[in-house]
Amino acid sequence: MEIKGYVNSIQTLGTLDGPGVRFIVFMQGCNLRCGCCHNPETWALNTSEQYTPEQIVQKAERYREYFGTKGGITVSGGEPLLQADFVRELFEFGKIRAA
């Protein structure tokens, strides 16, 4: 069975969510409800578009030349660990493709 993840949005060429230039995947779903949350629109689970890890990596590869030695993919939220299998596969697939 192919793993799919609920993704709220994608930000290309981000510079605030990690070192270097980042491709940021904002996952959908969070049950923490922190009062200081910057992304409350991501709280509800299963209410956004689904992607496979391969689809996300294919999108990110378009921006690879901007990553340099410090950039790459960042997964944010919502709470990414609610979709841990998707996130694990995303980074495993990305590692294989980068080699």
Secondary structure, DSSP 4 states (H G I P E B T S, - for coil): ----EEEEEEEEEESSSSSSSEEEEEES--S---TT-S-GGG-STT-SEEE-HHHHHHHHHTTHHHHTTT-EEEEESS-GGGGHHHHHHHHHHHHHHH-
